[in-house]
Amino acid sequence: MTDPKSAPALSADVMTLAGELGAERSKPGWSTFSLAINDDQREIRDWTHAFAADVIRPAASEWDEREETPWPIIQEAAKIGLYGLDMNVNLFVDPTGLLMPLVHEELFWGDAGIAMSLKGTGLASSAIFSNGTPEQWSQWMGRCYGTADDVRVAAFCSSEPGAGSDVSAIRTRATYDSVTNEWVINGQKAWATNGGIADIHVVVATVDPSLGTKGQAAFVVPKSEVRGLEMGTKLRKHGLRASHTADVFFDNVRIPAENVLGGKEKLDARLARAREAAGQRARVPAAGQQVRNASMATFEMTRHLVGAQAIGIARAAYEVALEYAKTREQFGRPIIDNQGIAFKLADMALEIDAARLLVWRAANMSSALMRGETPDYQHGEGSMAKLKAGEVAVKVTEEAIQILGGNGYTREYPVERMHRDAKIYTIFEGTSEIQRLVIARAISGMRIR
């Protein structure tokens, strides 16, 4: 073995090479990876956290019991600029992609039901932004939120009684009336957040049933300007009770032709291409070849935000359980002194952080468009984030109840409400089973059913 003291010094050539590489890799392309948030992101996160702690949390139990939309809290959020189109644009225009999930996590840390009332409008405005023209952005996105003095909410209507995970089963029809240059919409939508109480409803409807999902389009339906739009049953839910969810019925609802998102000419061209492709034999991808389509790309770009919501709920329950375990005494000592409790909390912290890292990765990937790049999805990263975070939220809130024991099962403590709120995250925006299907298809390149 060579004596370290006798080892030769690095040669000048090696030192020169190291210096050159160090200089080259100090450039931005080599130094962009970071898990640290910047000062602006931290300021917005802390501002949101303060609103969640001071305004949302104290009201959480009341609005959960009332099962009503918390209009006073939405109005207060609008007055300080936390609710509105400007805020949504502020969060979206972030090349790291982290601002949106940071804010979502803090709001849902405050209370998931109230936070969903604040963020549910984002589903409709995002659909308009993703599918609409710049002119449609200007015409409709502001109306989704209203103003600080006249607050509004919007609804995104996609699911139906017979079409949840299977979007190809959508039966709501949009038929073009060439005589009046209008679309006529008929059908029923289910589980619509803000459904019926919103003015702006963004409705996914089938234009050509023979084309499956390729024969669908999205339409802006302003309730105040049409006849035939009616709210059905308002659902009484297991969780997220402060968020309004209802069926919406469309009975010969007529809207101008230009209310189809993207424009009628673009829709006609897309349908023509789909009909042409339908006449050809579909190509079956080889094993290991990735399947890419516009729908998957769109979902992958938004699913991490649902994951961020779930993380907020899980973190809130974990913090309650941790504080309880440090102060609750049994047999003369805090219960956290017992490994059975301490290890539960360690696992909870571990799983929350692991889920957050998946969410942040997917968020950064989805923001590639803001950086002038194309998101490089390989393995269903958005689905991974949503799947992990949703299941972590359910597990962590359940363990929090277990740590609090009988107290956790009562409404005197918030963890039972958090557990009820968490469960939906393995169901809506794509069930856990659907997320696994998306991931399996992405890693195999095969149409797994």
HELIX and SHEET records of a PDB file:
HELIX    1   1 PRO A    4  SER A    6  5                                   3    
HELIX    2   2 ALA A   12  GLU A   24  1                                  13    
HELIX    3   3 PRO A   28  TRP A   30  5                                   3    
HELIX    4   4 ASP A   39  PHE A   51  1                                  13    
HELIX    5   5 ALA A   52  ILE A   56  3                                   5    
HELIX    6   6 ARG A   57  ARG A   66  1                                  10    
HELIX    7   7 TRP A   71  LYS A   79  1                                   9    
HELIX    8   8 LEU A   85  PHE A   92  1                                   8    
HELIX    9   9 LEU A   99  GLY A  110  1                                  12    
HELIX   10  10 ALA A  112  LYS A  119  1                                   8    
HELIX   11  11 THR A  121  ASN A  131  1                                  11    
HELIX   12  12 PRO A  134  GLN A  136  1                                   3    
HELIX   13  13 TRP A  137  MET A  141  3                                   5    
HELIX   14  14 GLY A  142  TYR A  145  1                                   4    
HELIX   15  15 VAL A  167  ALA A  169  5                                   3    
HELIX   16  16 PRO A  209  GLY A  215  5                                   7    
HELIX   17  17 LYS A  223  GLU A  225  5                                   3    
HELIX   18  18 ALA A  257  ASN A  259  5                                   3    
HELIX   19  19 LYS A  264  ALA A  278  1                                  15    
HELIX   20  20 ALA A  294  GLU A  300  1                                   7    
HELIX   21  21 ARG A  303  THR A  327  1                                  25    
HELIX   22  22 ILE A  335  ASP A  337  5                                   3    
HELIX   23  23 GLN A  339  SER A  366  1                                  28    
HELIX   24  24 SER A  367  ARG A  371  5                                   5    
HELIX   25  25 GLU A  381  LEU A  404  1                                  24    
HELIX   26  26 GLY A  405  TYR A  409  5                                   5    
HELIX   27  27 VAL A  415  LYS A  423  1                                   9    
HELIX   28  28 ILE A  424  THR A  426  5                                   3    
HELIX   29  29 SER A  432  SER A  444  1                                  13    
SHEET    1   A 3 ALA A 154  CYS A 157  0                                        
SHEET    2   A 3 ILE A 200  THR A 206  1                                        
SHEET    3   A 3 GLN A 216  PRO A 222 -1                                        
SHEET    1   B 4 ARG A 173  ASP A 177  0                                        
SHEET    2   B 4 GLU A 182  THR A 193 -1                                        
SHEET    3   B 4 THR A 245  PRO A 256 -1                                        
SHEET    4   B 4 LEU A 229  LYS A 234 -1                                        
SHEET    1   C 2 GLU A 329  GLN A 330  0                                        
SHEET    2   C 2 ARG A 333  PRO A 334 -1                                        
END                                                                             
